Amino acid sequence: MDKTFVEMVKVYFEFLMRDYGFEILSVVESPRNYLWEGRVVYATKATYVFIECTRGEFPSFDIGRTKDVGVVVNSKRKYLLPFHLVYEYMVTTDDEKKGIMSFVDREHTKKIFT
């Protein structure tokens, strides 16, 4: 692997800038000179995308509203969602969404997920 994590992110996520008007807010290469480590942050006025990898871990891809980025709890940005949760919500059926979002109808939820 000749490219760093940051260089690969810039190549594979270039479509965010080209097709959706994102800008790169910050780029951080590995402080330890590891190739597979770094962070790239993209944003528009409305949407914030945070891509990071620490050596030995899977990369994390989080998305959220730019106006919520300043909310930090326990050194984590509180309102950013991992991309896999966004995907899960998108592929969930309407019936499943009703169960997931409901605190009232526990019996309905049990039928769907068991």
All heavy atoms as an XYZ file, in Angstrom:
956
protein
N       0.846     -1.169      0.000
C       0.000      0.000      0.000
C       0.893      1.233      0.000
O       1.582      1.510      0.964
C      -0.907     -0.037      1.237
C      -1.792      1.152      1.342
S      -3.069      0.992      2.614
C      -2.117      1.197      4.097
N       0.858      1.960     -1.104
C       1.720      3.127     -1.245
C       1.072      4.411     -0.752
O       1.762      5.359     -0.398
C       2.116      3.307     -2.708
C       2.911      2.129     -3.221
O       3.757      1.620     -2.465
O       2.686      1.736     -4.366
N      -0.258      4.461     -0.739
C      -0.955      5.680     -0.344
C      -1.319      5.639      1.134
O      -1.545      4.588      1.708
C      -2.239      5.843     -1.166
C      -1.981      6.142     -2.615
C      -3.283      6.409     -3.328
C      -3.002      6.750     -4.774
N      -4.223      7.077     -5.494
N      -1.420      6.822      1.706
C      -1.872      6.910      3.091
C      -3.395      6.840      3.126
O      -4.070      6.997      2.102
C      -1.425      8.232      3.741
O      -2.100      9.318      3.096
C       0.080      8.408      3.665
N      -3.930      6.634      4.319
C      -5.374      6.613      4.497
C      -5.992      7.912      3.983
O      -6.991      7.902      3.260
C      -5.706      6.409      5.977
C      -7.174      6.464      6.273
C      -7.986      5.383      5.971
C      -7.742      7.591      6.838
C      -9.350      5.421      6.233
C      -9.098      7.638      7.110
C      -9.906      6.551      6.802
N      -5.398      9.033      4.324
C      -5.924     10.338      3.903
C      -5.922     10.456      2.387
O      -6.904     10.918      1.788
C      -5.122     11.481      4.563
C      -5.430     12.821      3.911
C      -5.392     11.522      6.061
N      -4.871     10.026      1.739
C      -4.806     10.087      0.272
C      -5.892      9.215     -0.354
O      -6.532      9.620     -1.329
C      -3.421      9.660     -0.229
C      -2.329     10.640      0.113
C      -0.926     10.101     -0.138
O      -0.740      8.863     -0.106
O      -0.029     10.924     -0.338
N      -6.126      8.030      0.212
C      -7.169      7.152     -0.322
C      -8.560      7.757     -0.116
O      -9.412      7.694     -1.002
C      -7.080      5.770      0.309
C      -5.887      4.985     -0.188
S      -5.852      3.290      0.406
C      -5.447      3.533      2.118
N      -8.791      8.347      1.051
C     -10.087      8.989      1.310
C     -10.324     10.094      0.294
O     -11.420     10.209     -0.275
C     -10.152      9.541      2.753
C     -11.331     10.488      2.925
C     -10.234      8.401      3.755
N      -9.318     10.902      0.033
C      -9.474     11.998     -0.936
C      -9.830     11.471     -2.323
O     -10.623     12.078     -3.030
C      -8.212     12.838     -0.994
C      -8.021     13.723      0.212
C      -6.748     14.531      0.043
C      -6.532     15.520      1.149
N      -5.290     16.295      0.943
N      -9.270     10.340     -2.713
C      -9.576      9.754     -4.027
C     -11.000      9.198     -4.042
O     -11.793      9.514     -4.926
C      -8.561      8.638     -4.384
C      -9.022      7.860     -5.603
C      -7.185      9.237     -4.621
N     -11.337      8.365     -3.060
C     -12.616      7.668     -3.076
C     -13.813      8.528     -2.681
O     -14.946      8.192     -2.994
C     -12.560      6.410     -2.209
C     -11.716      5.338     -2.848
C     -10.443      5.061     -2.386
C     -12.188      4.624     -3.939
C      -9.654      4.089     -2.995
C     -11.413      3.654     -4.553
C     -10.148      3.396     -4.075
O      -9.377      2.448     -4.684
N     -13.567      9.629     -1.996
C     -14.663     10.511     -1.602
C     -14.652     11.832     -2.359
O     -15.374     12.761     -2.001
C     -14.634     10.749     -0.089
C     -15.070      9.545      0.694
C     -14.158      8.559      1.041
C     -16.397      9.376      1.048
C     -14.559      7.436      1.739
C     -16.809      8.261      1.755
C     -15.884      7.288      2.098
N     -13.894     11.880     -3.425
C     -13.832     13.085     -4.249
C     -15.207     13.438     -4.809
O     -15.530     14.600     -5.032
C     -12.818     12.875     -5.386
C     -12.467     14.119     -6.163
C     -13.385     14.356     -7.342
O     -13.936     13.396     -7.895
O     -13.574     15.530     -7.692
N     -16.057     12.434     -4.998
C     -17.412     12.668     -5.511
C     -18.210     13.606     -4.611
O     -19.111     14.303     -5.076
C     -18.159     11.344     -5.699
C     -18.625     10.716     -4.414
C     -19.906     10.963     -3.939
C     -17.796      9.882     -3.686
C     -20.345     10.399     -2.749
C     -18.223      9.308     -2.502
C     -19.498      9.565     -2.027
N     -17.908     13.643     -3.312
C     -18.610     14.560     -2.422
C     -18.388     16.013     -2.846
O     -19.317     16.821     -2.851
C     -18.156     14.378     -0.970
C     -18.564     13.094     -0.263
C     -17.918     13.020      1.124
C     -20.075     12.990     -0.158
N     -17.168     16.332     -3.235
C     -16.850     17.678     -3.673
C     -17.371     17.924     -5.090
O     -18.001     18.946     -5.362
C     -15.332     17.901     -3.585
C     -14.828     17.856     -2.161
S     -13.045     17.821     -1.915
C     -12.379     18.816     -3.164
N     -17.136     16.977     -5.957
C     -17.504     17.135     -7.370
C     -19.019     17.171     -7.573
O     -19.540     18.036     -8.272
C     -16.896     15.989     -8.186
C     -17.185     16.049     -9.680
C     -16.746     14.792    -10.421
N     -17.520     13.642     -9.978
C     -17.012     12.525     -9.470
N     -15.710     12.381     -9.346
N     -17.791     11.534     -9.086
N     -19.737     16.237     -6.951
C     -21.169     16.084     -7.221
C     -22.087     16.770     -6.210
O     -23.250     17.035     -6.530
C     -21.537     14.596     -7.266
C     -20.792     13.842     -8.361
O     -20.290     14.483     -9.302
O     -20.721     12.598     -8.265
N     -21.595     17.027     -5.001
C     -22.484     17.523     -3.953
C     -22.037     18.823     -3.296
O     -22.671     19.286     -2.345
C     -22.686     16.444     -2.884
C     -23.344     15.209     -3.455
C     -22.585     14.093     -3.791
C     -24.714     15.169     -3.683
C     -23.185     12.966     -4.336
C     -25.317     14.049     -4.228
C     -24.544     12.956     -4.554
O     -25.142     11.843     -5.094
N     -20.955     19.401     -3.751
C     -20.538     20.706     -3.254
C     -19.901     20.724     -1.874
O     -19.840     21.756     -1.219
N     -19.401     19.581     -1.412
C     -18.702     19.546     -0.127
C     -17.331     20.200     -0.268
O     -16.759     20.242     -1.352
C     -18.501     18.098      0.340
C     -19.703     17.504      1.008
C     -20.757     17.000      0.262
C     -19.780     17.437      2.394
C     -21.862     16.448      0.872
C     -20.881     16.877      3.014
C     -21.930     16.383      2.255
N     -16.817     20.675      0.845
C     -15.443     21.169      0.935
C     -14.728     20.374      2.022
O     -15.365     19.874      2.945
C     -15.432     22.648      1.304
C     -16.034     23.536      0.246
C     -15.994     25.003      0.649
O     -15.349     25.351      1.667
O     -16.621     25.799     -0.060
N     -13.427     20.290      1.901
C     -12.642     19.646      2.959
C     -12.395     20.686      4.046
O     -11.823     21.740      3.789
C     -11.310     19.090      2.419
C     -11.572     17.948      1.446
C     -10.429     18.630      3.568
C     -10.325     17.362      0.812
N     -12.850     20.375      5.263
C     -12.634     21.278      6.396
C     -11.288     21.046      7.063
O     -10.637     21.975      7.503
C     -13.719     21.097      7.452
C     -15.092     21.649      7.175
C     -15.968     21.525      8.410
C     -15.037     23.091      6.732
N     -10.928     19.768      7.181
C      -9.636     19.476      7.809
C      -9.106     18.129      7.354
O      -9.868     17.237      6.984
C      -9.746     19.499      9.340
O     -10.476     18.406      9.804
N      -7.809     18.031      7.388
C      -7.090     16.799      7.045
C      -6.020     16.599      8.104
O      -5.254     17.511      8.397
C      -6.425     16.913      5.652
C      -5.550     15.703      5.377
C      -7.463     17.093      4.571
N      -5.998     15.413      8.696
C      -4.987     15.099      9.700
C      -4.347     13.771      9.324
O      -5.018     12.747      9.284
C      -5.601     15.007     11.121
C      -4.536     14.614     12.134
C      -6.272     16.311     11.500
N      -3.075     13.801      9.024
C      -2.320     12.569      8.775
C      -1.952     11.950     10.119
O      -2.049     12.596     11.161
C      -1.045     12.876      7.982
C      -1.284     13.293      6.544
C      -1.573     12.135      5.591
O      -1.620     10.972      6.045
O      -1.750     12.406      4.401
N      -1.522     10.726     10.088
C      -1.144     10.021     11.303
C      -0.022     10.754     12.035
O       1.015     11.064     11.441
C      -0.659      8.609     10.962
O      -0.079      8.010     12.103
N      -0.202     11.012     13.318
C       0.877     11.633     14.087
C       2.050     10.675     14.310
O       3.133     11.099     14.683
C       0.212     12.013     15.409
C      -0.979     11.134     15.512
C      -1.409     10.804     14.110
N       1.811      9.381     14.045
C       2.854      8.360     14.233
C       3.418      7.862     12.904
O       4.115      6.858     12.860
C       2.277      7.188     15.034
C       1.891      7.565     16.451
C       1.139      6.456     17.151
N      -0.238      6.325     16.695
C      -1.251      7.076     17.119
N      -1.038      8.027     17.995
N      -2.473      6.902     16.673
N       3.045      8.527     11.827
C       3.486      8.157     10.474
C       3.015      6.774     10.031
O       3.685      6.111      9.250
C       5.010      8.265     10.342
C       5.469      9.689     10.439
O       4.837     10.594      9.889
N       6.556      9.916     11.147
N       1.859      6.322     10.538
C       1.265      5.085     10.053
C       0.513      5.392      8.769
O      -0.187      6.399      8.672
C       0.278      4.495     11.074
C       0.905      4.020     12.357
C       0.299      4.274     13.572
C       2.087      3.292     12.358
C       0.859      3.831     14.755
C       2.651      2.845     13.537
C       2.044      3.118     14.731
O       2.599      2.673     15.903
N       0.631      4.508      7.788
C      -0.080      4.737      6.527
C      -1.581      4.629      6.708
O      -2.352      5.387      6.120
C       0.385      3.733      5.461
C       1.779      3.929      4.896
C       2.100      2.835      3.897
C       1.909      5.295      4.242
N      -2.042      3.661      7.496
C      -3.465      3.396      7.617
C      -4.029      4.094      8.854
O      -4.591      3.486      9.753
C      -3.698      1.883      7.682
C      -5.121      1.503      7.542
C      -5.903      0.912      8.496
C      -5.980      1.691      6.418
N      -7.174      0.727      8.031
C      -7.249      1.197      6.745
C      -5.804      2.251      5.150
C      -8.328      1.227      5.874
C      -6.872      2.282      4.276
C      -8.117      1.765      4.641
N      -3.849      5.403      8.888
C      -4.352      6.187     10.007
C      -4.485      7.632      9.557
O      -3.654      8.138      8.810
C      -3.376      6.092     11.187
C      -3.857      6.773     12.435
C      -2.917      6.486     13.599
O      -1.744      6.887     13.533
O      -3.380      5.884     14.578
N      -5.546      8.289      9.990
C      -5.739      9.694      9.657
C      -7.194     10.094      9.752
O      -8.058      9.302     10.142
N      -7.460     11.349      9.371
C      -8.830     11.876      9.456
C      -9.034     12.903      8.349
O      -8.161     13.722      8.074
C      -9.034     12.559     10.798
C     -10.384     13.182     10.959
C     -10.567     13.957     12.262
N      -9.849     13.410     13.388
C      -9.007     14.118     14.158
N      -8.793     15.388     13.934
N      -8.401     13.552     15.166
N     -10.222     12.861      7.737
C     -10.634     13.856      6.752
C     -12.061     14.267      7.098
O     -12.912     13.415      7.346
C     -10.578     13.318      5.303
C     -10.979     14.396      4.308
C      -9.190     12.775      4.973
N     -12.302     15.570      7.117
C     -13.633     16.091      7.425
C     -14.124     16.891      6.225
O     -13.439     17.798      5.757
C     -13.611     16.978      8.681
C     -14.986     17.576      8.939
C     -13.131     16.193      9.888
N     -15.312     16.519      5.746
C     -15.972     17.220      4.648
C     -17.202     17.918      5.203
O     -17.815     17.426      6.149
C     -16.450     16.235      3.572
C     -15.364     15.531      2.824
C     -14.878     14.302      3.254
C     -14.834     16.072      1.658
C     -13.897     13.631      2.551
C     -13.844     15.410      0.941
C     -13.377     14.191      1.394
O     -12.404     13.534      0.690
N     -17.592     19.036      4.560
C     -18.819     19.699      5.006
C     -19.406     20.583      3.917
O     -18.700     21.053      3.028
C     -18.548     20.541      6.239
N     -20.717     20.746      4.010
C     -21.438     21.800      3.302
C     -22.066     22.642      4.408
O     -21.864     22.375      5.588
C     -22.555     21.239      2.390
O     -23.554     20.620      3.206
C     -22.019     20.246      1.380
N     -22.859     23.617      4.039
C     -23.545     24.412      5.066
C     -24.507     23.553      5.876
O     -24.783     23.837      7.029
C     -24.294     25.573      4.429
C     -23.391     26.659      3.931
C     -24.179     27.825      3.384
C     -23.209     28.900      2.914
N     -23.914     30.076      2.389
N     -25.003     22.469      5.269
C     -26.006     21.633      5.939
C     -25.469     20.320      6.487
O     -25.943     19.829      7.504
C     -27.156     21.335      4.974
N     -24.481     19.719      5.821
C     -24.073     18.340      6.138
C     -22.583     18.250      6.454
O     -21.755     18.883      5.819
C     -24.403     17.417      4.946
O     -25.771     17.594      4.600
C     -24.155     15.963      5.298
N     -22.280     17.410      7.428
C     -20.919     17.217      7.927
C     -20.583     15.738      7.811
O     -21.363     14.882      8.235
C     -20.901     17.659      9.394
C     -19.580     17.677     10.085
C     -18.788     18.818     10.069
C     -19.138     16.586     10.811
C     -17.581     18.866     10.756
C     -17.934     16.625     11.499
C     -17.168     17.771     11.466
O     -15.964     17.818     12.143
N     -19.435     15.410      7.211
C     -18.989     14.021      7.060
C     -17.605     13.892      7.690
O     -16.673     14.608      7.330
C     -18.949     13.599      5.571
C     -18.390     12.196      5.427
C     -20.327     13.704      4.939
N     -17.493     12.957      8.622
C     -16.269     12.747      9.404
C     -15.751     11.345      9.097
O     -16.441     10.363      9.355
C     -16.639     12.892     10.891
C     -15.496     12.774     11.845
C     -14.752     13.881     12.175
C     -15.195     11.566     12.436
C     -13.705     13.799     13.089
C     -14.163     11.455     13.344
C     -13.416     12.584     13.670
N     -14.555     11.248      8.527
C     -13.972      9.957      8.153
C     -12.642      9.832      8.886
O     -11.770     10.683      8.747
C     -13.756      9.866      6.627
C     -15.073     10.129      5.904
C     -13.162      8.514      6.248
C     -14.914     10.350      4.418
N     -12.504      8.752      9.660
C     -11.309      8.614     10.488
C     -10.909      7.157     10.614
O     -11.750      6.261     10.596
C     -11.589      9.185     11.882
C     -10.422      9.094     12.828
C     -10.737      9.723     14.181
O     -11.777      9.382     14.777
O      -9.931     10.540     14.631
N      -9.623      6.941     10.739
C      -9.131      5.599     11.012
C      -7.930      5.695     11.947
O      -7.046      6.525     11.759
C      -8.723      4.890      9.729
S      -8.332      3.144     10.005
N      -7.946      4.850     12.950
C      -6.815      4.705     13.863
C      -6.215      3.338     13.593
O      -6.954      2.369     13.408
C      -7.285      4.804     15.322
O      -7.932      6.065     15.501
C      -6.127      4.687     16.288
N      -4.912      3.251     13.554
C      -4.248      1.991     13.249
C      -4.778      0.878     14.130
O      -4.924      1.013     15.340
C      -2.741      2.135     13.456
C      -1.980      0.902     13.044
C      -0.482      1.176     13.095
N       0.256      0.011     12.684
C       0.965     -0.738     13.524
N       1.049     -0.443     14.784
N       1.615     -1.800     13.067
N      -5.101     -0.240     13.499
C      -5.597     -1.393     14.228
C      -7.108     -1.421     14.377
O      -7.656     -2.359     14.939
N      -7.790     -0.393     13.879
C      -9.245     -0.337     13.979
C      -9.842     -0.197     12.582
O      -9.158      0.160     11.628
C      -9.679      0.861     14.830
C      -9.199      0.786     16.262
C      -9.610      2.004     17.078
O     -10.440      2.803     16.581
O      -9.108      2.150     18.192
N     -11.138     -0.466     12.488
C     -11.829     -0.226     11.234
C     -12.048      1.266     11.069
O     -12.267      1.982     12.056
C     -13.182     -0.942     11.213
C     -13.075     -2.429     11.089
C     -13.344     -3.247     12.171
C     -12.696     -3.007      9.887
C     -13.243     -4.620     12.061
C     -12.591     -4.385      9.766
C     -12.858     -5.196     10.855
N     -12.049      1.766      9.842
C     -12.352      3.185      9.632
C     -13.770      3.505     10.102
O     -14.661      2.661     10.052
C     -12.250      3.358      8.116
C     -11.448      2.205      7.633
C     -11.709      1.082      8.596
N     -13.967      4.723     10.567
C     -15.308      5.161     10.942
C     -15.748      6.259      9.986
O     -14.963      7.121      9.601
C     -15.341      5.651     12.388
O     -14.478      6.748     12.563
N     -17.011      6.181      9.578
C     -17.616      7.127      8.663
C     -18.881      7.639      9.331
O     -19.821      6.872      9.527
C     -17.982      6.446      7.343
C     -16.830      5.764      6.673
C     -16.535      4.443      6.944
C     -16.033      6.448      5.774
C     -15.474      3.800      6.326
C     -14.969      5.823      5.154
C     -14.678      4.504      5.426
N     -18.896      8.907      9.696
C     -20.042      9.473     10.393
C     -20.585     10.659      9.610
O     -19.838     11.380      8.948
C     -19.646      9.928     11.795
C     -19.136      8.786     12.649
O     -19.810      7.748     12.702
O     -18.061      8.925     13.255
N     -21.899     10.873      9.725
C     -22.558     11.960      9.019
C     -23.525     12.652      9.975
O     -24.076     12.024     10.877
C     -23.293     11.440      7.761
C     -23.805     12.582      6.908
C     -24.391     10.465      8.130
C     -24.293     12.142      5.534
N     -23.706     13.938      9.766
C     -24.652     14.672     10.602
C     -24.896     16.053     10.042
O     -24.377     16.423      8.992
N     -25.693     16.815     10.781
C     -25.970     18.188     10.380
C     -24.820     19.078     10.841
O     -24.367     18.980     11.987
C     -27.278     18.673     10.988
C     -28.464     17.852     10.537
C     -29.773     18.359     11.054
N     -29.748     18.681     12.480
C     -30.775     19.213     13.133
N     -31.898     19.476     12.514
N     -30.684     19.471     14.416
N     -24.367     19.945      9.968
C     -23.253     20.831     10.294
C     -23.562     21.678     11.525
O     -22.701     21.878     12.371
C     -22.917     21.724      9.084
O     -22.557     20.874      7.988
C     -21.762     22.651      9.382
N     -24.807     22.113     11.671
C     -25.143     22.971     12.808
C     -25.066     22.236     14.152
O     -24.989     22.863     15.195
C     -26.515     23.601     12.624
C     -27.685     22.645     12.716
C     -28.981     23.407     12.496
C     -30.187     22.542     12.697
N     -31.428     23.327     12.546
N     -25.057     20.905     14.141
C     -24.974     20.132     15.382
C     -23.558     19.698     15.753
O     -23.352     19.116     16.812
C     -25.831     18.867     15.277
C     -27.309     19.166     15.193
O     -27.729     20.225     15.701
O     -28.045     18.355     14.614
N     -22.594     19.963     14.911
C     -21.237     19.445     15.120
C     -20.613     19.957     16.408
O     -19.860     19.250     17.052
C     -20.342     19.770     13.901
C     -18.892     19.487     14.195
C     -20.802     18.960     12.717
N     -20.958     21.146     16.827
C     -20.367     21.711     18.034
C     -20.811     21.041     19.323
O     -20.231     21.278     20.370
N     -21.833     20.189     19.280
C     -22.317     19.520     20.482
C     -21.427     18.316     20.763
O     -21.436     17.342     20.032
C     -23.793     19.079     20.320
C     -24.272     18.388     21.589
C     -24.673     20.262     19.971
N     -20.642     18.407     21.832
C     -19.692     17.347     22.171
C     -19.991     16.847     23.582
O     -20.161     17.633     24.502
C     -18.236     17.864     22.097
C     -17.251     16.783     22.499
C     -17.924     18.382     20.703
N     -20.089     15.523     23.728
C     -20.310     14.901     25.033
C     -19.272     13.794     25.186
O     -19.143     12.939     24.327
C     -21.740     14.315     25.135
C     -21.909     13.568     26.444
C     -22.782     15.425     24.989
N     -18.516     13.820     26.289
C     -17.456     12.829     26.534
C     -16.493     12.735     25.352
O     -16.154     11.652     24.899
C     -18.049     11.459     26.844
C     -18.855     11.459     28.111
O     -18.570     12.221     29.032
N     -19.864     10.619     28.178
N     -16.087     13.862     24.835
C     -15.146     14.005     23.723
C     -15.635     13.370     22.413
O     -14.858     13.139     21.505
C     -13.758     13.465     24.081
O     -13.747     12.055     24.113
N     -16.931     13.087     22.305
C     -17.528     12.556     21.071
C     -18.543     13.572     20.557
O     -19.248     14.201     21.336
C     -18.257     11.226     21.335
C     -17.376     10.121     21.837
C     -16.768      9.401     20.695
C     -15.969      8.219     21.216
N     -15.315      7.497     20.202
N     -18.600     13.711     19.255
C     -19.623     14.567     18.655
C     -20.960     13.855     18.811
O     -21.168     12.791     18.254
C     -19.286     14.846     17.203
C     -18.099     15.768     17.083
C     -17.746     15.987     15.625
N     -16.723     16.988     15.512
C     -15.427     16.743     15.578
N     -15.007     15.520     15.751
N     -14.553     17.711     15.464
N     -21.865     14.446     19.547
C     -23.070     13.763     19.998
C     -24.031     13.379     18.879
O     -24.625     12.315     18.921
C     -23.794     14.634     21.022
C     -24.988     13.947     21.642
C     -25.573     14.757     22.758
C     -26.749     14.012     23.357
N     -27.380     14.736     24.411
N     -24.227     14.212     17.888
C     -25.296     13.967     16.933
C     -24.844     13.420     15.586
O     -25.628     13.367     14.655
C     -26.110     15.242     16.725
C     -26.791     15.670     17.994
C     -26.459     16.861     18.619
C     -27.765     14.872     18.586
C     -27.083     17.248     19.786
C     -28.394     15.245     19.760
C     -28.043     16.439     20.351
O     -28.668     16.813     21.512
N     -23.625     12.994     15.451
C     -23.193     12.359     14.204
C     -23.618     10.895     14.220
O     -23.546     10.220     15.239
C     -21.676     12.445     14.041
C     -21.101     13.837     13.805
C     -19.590     13.741     13.612
C     -21.738     14.521     12.619
N     -24.060     10.418     13.067
C     -24.491      9.020     12.950
C     -23.511      8.238     12.089
O     -23.079      8.724     11.044
C     -25.865      8.943     12.274
C     -27.035      9.522     13.027
C     -28.274      9.486     12.147
C     -27.277      8.745     14.307
N     -23.201      7.014     12.478
C     -22.386      6.165     11.613
C     -23.165      5.835     10.335
O     -24.381      5.664     10.375
C     -22.151      4.903     12.444
C     -22.563      5.237     13.826
C     -23.508      6.375     13.748
N     -22.482      5.751      9.221
C     -23.140      5.476      7.950
C     -23.930      4.175      7.983
O     -24.971      4.070      7.350
C     -22.122      5.414      6.798
C     -21.802      6.753      6.221
C     -20.630      7.400      6.551
C     -22.668      7.368      5.338
C     -20.324      8.632      6.013
C     -22.370      8.598      4.796
C     -21.198      9.237      5.133
N     -23.465      3.168      8.715
C     -24.202      1.905      8.713
C     -25.585      2.062      9.343
O     -26.518      1.378      8.960
C     -23.398      0.769      9.372
C     -23.283      0.868     10.855
N     -22.314      1.612     11.482
C     -24.031      0.318     11.832
C     -22.455      1.519     12.779
N     -23.495      0.741     13.029
N     -25.752      2.985     10.291
C     -27.081      3.219     10.856
C     -28.005      3.895      9.846
O     -29.196      3.588      9.778
C     -26.999      4.079     12.115
C     -26.446      3.413     13.359
C     -26.450      4.382     14.538
C     -27.223      2.166     13.710
N     -27.453      4.799      9.061
C     -28.237      5.446      8.013
C     -28.691      4.397      7.008
O     -29.858      4.348      6.610
C     -27.425      6.562      7.324
C     -28.183      7.141      6.144
C     -27.045      7.650      8.323
N     -27.780      3.513      6.623
C     -28.125      2.432      5.689
C     -29.207      1.527      6.282
O     -30.180      1.195      5.613
C     -26.882      1.608      5.348
C     -27.214      0.346      4.596
C     -27.486      0.389      3.229
C     -27.296     -0.881      5.253
C     -27.814     -0.756      2.537
C     -27.638     -2.032      4.565
C     -27.888     -1.969      3.210
O     -28.226     -3.105      2.532
N     -29.043      1.131      7.532
C     -30.027      0.256      8.174
C     -31.408      0.894      8.173
O     -32.407      0.233      7.912
C     -29.611     -0.077      9.610
C     -28.457     -1.040      9.710
C     -28.795     -2.429      9.204
O     -29.950     -2.863      9.308
O     -27.886     -3.086      8.678
N     -31.466      2.183      8.457
C     -32.755      2.860      8.457
C     -33.359      2.875      7.047
O     -34.554      2.662      6.876
C     -32.620      4.286      8.984
C     -33.947      4.996      9.072
C     -34.803      4.757     10.133
C     -34.357      5.879      8.081
C     -36.032      5.382     10.219
C     -35.591      6.509      8.153
C     -36.419      6.253      9.220
O     -37.643      6.867      9.291
N     -32.523      3.097      6.041
C     -33.012      3.172      4.662
C     -33.575      1.842      4.171
O     -34.501      1.818      3.368
C     -31.905      3.660      3.728
C     -31.547      5.109      3.951
S     -30.122      5.639      2.966
C     -30.733      5.401      1.325
N     -33.030      0.725      4.640
C     -33.496     -0.582      4.160
C     -34.541     -1.212      5.082
O     -35.027     -2.298      4.806
C     -32.319     -1.570      3.944
C     -31.362     -1.040      2.897
C     -31.600     -1.876      5.243
N     -34.886     -0.514      6.144
C     -35.896     -1.015      7.069
C     -37.286     -0.757      6.488
O     -37.563      0.315      5.973
C     -35.754     -0.299      8.429
O     -34.443     -0.539      8.925
C     -36.763     -0.805      9.433
N     -38.159     -1.742      6.587
C     -39.516     -1.589      6.062
C     -40.309     -0.609      6.927
O     -39.943     -0.339      8.076
C     -40.263     -2.935      6.046
O     -40.477     -3.346      7.404
C     -39.507     -3.999      5.271
N     -41.413     -0.110      6.385
C     -42.257      0.810      7.143
C     -42.784      0.157      8.413
O     -42.854      0.790      9.471
C     -43.427      1.306      6.288
C     -42.985      2.291      5.227
O     -41.884      2.876      5.363
O     -43.744      2.492      4.255
N     -43.131     -1.115      8.324
C     -43.619     -1.842      9.503
C     -42.523     -1.933     10.571
O     -42.777     -1.746     11.758
C     -44.098     -3.228      9.087
C     -45.078     -3.828     10.073
O     -45.858     -3.060     10.677
O     -45.077     -5.063     10.225
N     -41.301     -2.229     10.140
C     -40.186     -2.301     11.090
C     -39.907     -0.930     11.704
O     -39.621     -0.829     12.895
C     -38.938     -2.826     10.387
C     -39.031     -4.281      9.996
C     -37.900     -4.725      9.076
O     -37.347     -3.883      8.330
O     -37.582     -5.922      9.094
N     -39.982      0.133     10.888
C     -39.747      1.491     11.402
C     -40.754      1.842     12.486
O     -40.398      2.454     13.494
C     -39.812      2.511     10.271
C     -38.608      2.485      9.371
C     -38.767      3.465      8.221
C     -37.616      3.290      7.250
N     -37.775      4.044      6.025
N     -42.018      1.461     12.290
C     -43.035      1.737     13.304
C     -42.661      1.077     14.630
O     -42.796      1.668     15.690
C     -44.400      1.233     12.844
C     -45.031      2.073     11.773
C     -46.350      1.459     11.340
C     -46.874      2.135     10.104
N     -48.063      1.447      9.565
N     -42.183     -0.145     14.556
C     -41.784     -0.853     15.771
C     -40.558     -0.255     16.414
O     -40.494     -0.095     17.633
N     -39.585      0.106     15.597
C     -38.345      0.683     16.119
C     -38.611      2.021     16.793
O     -38.069      2.322     17.850
C     -37.317      0.867     14.980
C     -36.843     -0.497     14.480
C     -36.137      1.716     15.437
C     -36.062     -0.437     13.189
N     -39.458      2.835     16.185
C     -39.696      4.186     16.668
C     -40.732      4.244     17.791
O     -40.915      5.276     18.401
C     -40.161      5.082     15.517
C     -39.192      5.104     14.350
S     -37.533      5.563     14.826
C     -37.631      7.311     14.596
N     -41.419      3.151     18.079
C     -42.502      3.165     19.047
C     -42.037      2.672     20.405
O     -41.427      1.618     20.526
C     -43.643      2.274     18.555
O     -44.609      2.150     19.561
N     -42.368      3.431     21.418
C     -42.144      2.980     22.793
C     -43.416      2.347     23.348
O     -43.411      1.751     24.391
C     -41.743      4.157     23.693
C     -40.371      4.679     23.391
C     -40.205      5.917     22.787
C     -39.252      3.938     23.700
C     -38.936      6.395     22.514
C     -37.978      4.415     23.428
C     -37.827      5.646     22.825
N     -44.515      2.516     22.635
C     -45.814      2.097     23.134
C     -46.145      0.662     22.746
O     -46.561     -0.136     23.572
C     -46.915      3.052     22.607
C     -48.276      2.603     23.098
C     -46.623      4.472     23.036
N     -45.960      0.317     21.494
C     -46.446     -0.957     20.971
C     -45.359     -2.031     21.008
O     -44.851     -2.455     19.991
C     -46.970     -0.751     19.550
C     -47.799     -1.928     19.066
O     -47.902     -2.928     19.810
O     -48.319     -1.848     17.956
N     -45.010     -2.481     22.194
C     -43.950     -3.485     22.359
C     -44.336     -4.833     21.757
O     -43.488     -5.548     21.244
C     -43.597     -3.668     23.830
C     -43.005     -2.445     24.469
C     -41.650     -2.169     23.900
N     -41.088     -0.988     24.531
C     -40.039     -0.366     24.077
N     -39.425     -0.789     23.018
N     -39.592      0.700     24.691
N     -45.601     -5.209     21.798
C     -46.035     -6.486     21.229
C     -45.842     -6.492     19.715
O     -45.401     -7.479     19.141
C     -47.496     -6.777     21.594
C     -47.707     -7.078     23.062
C     -46.834     -8.224     23.558
O     -46.757     -9.286     22.884
O     -46.188     -8.060     24.617
N     -46.163     -5.391     19.074
C     -45.961     -5.250     17.637
C     -44.481     -5.415     17.278
O     -44.104     -6.115     16.343
C     -46.492     -3.897     17.167
C     -46.296     -3.634     15.705
N     -47.066     -4.241     14.733
C     -45.414     -2.839     15.058
C     -46.659     -3.825     13.554
N     -45.678     -2.985     13.726
N     -43.632     -4.782     18.071
C     -42.198     -4.849     17.838
C     -41.676     -6.271     18.013
O     -40.869     -6.745     17.211
C     -41.453     -3.907     18.819
O     -41.985     -2.606     18.669
C     -39.969     -3.882     18.547
N     -42.152     -6.983     19.001
C     -41.728     -8.362     19.231
C     -42.094     -9.268     18.041
O     -41.310    -10.122     17.642
C     -42.370     -8.933     20.500
C     -41.771     -8.410     21.770
C     -42.495     -9.004     22.969
C     -42.060     -8.338     24.242
N     -42.836     -8.818     25.396
N     -43.265     -9.049     17.446
C     -43.689     -9.842     16.301
C     -42.761     -9.644     15.099
O     -42.449    -10.577     14.386
C     -45.120     -9.471     15.885
C     -46.172     -9.922     16.850
C     -47.538     -9.443     16.384
C     -48.564     -9.585     17.481
N     -49.824     -8.942     17.127
N     -42.338     -8.426     14.902
C     -41.487     -8.110     13.746
C     -40.095     -8.693     13.901
O     -39.524     -9.256     12.980
C     -41.385     -6.583     13.555
C     -42.738     -6.009     13.182
C     -40.355     -6.233     12.491
C     -42.783     -4.495     13.191
N     -39.514     -8.571     15.083
C     -38.106     -8.890     15.267
C     -37.842    -10.257     15.895
O     -36.721    -10.569     16.245
C     -37.425     -7.791     16.082
C     -37.385     -6.484     15.345
C     -38.228     -5.452     15.691
C     -36.525     -6.314     14.268
C     -38.200     -4.254     15.002
C     -36.501     -5.130     13.579
C     -37.344     -4.090     13.938
N     -38.867    -11.085     16.033
C     -38.623    -12.431     16.563
C     -39.004    -13.482     15.555
O     -39.556    -13.265     14.550
C     -39.399    -12.663     17.869
O     -40.785    -12.432     17.642
C     -38.881    -11.797     18.969
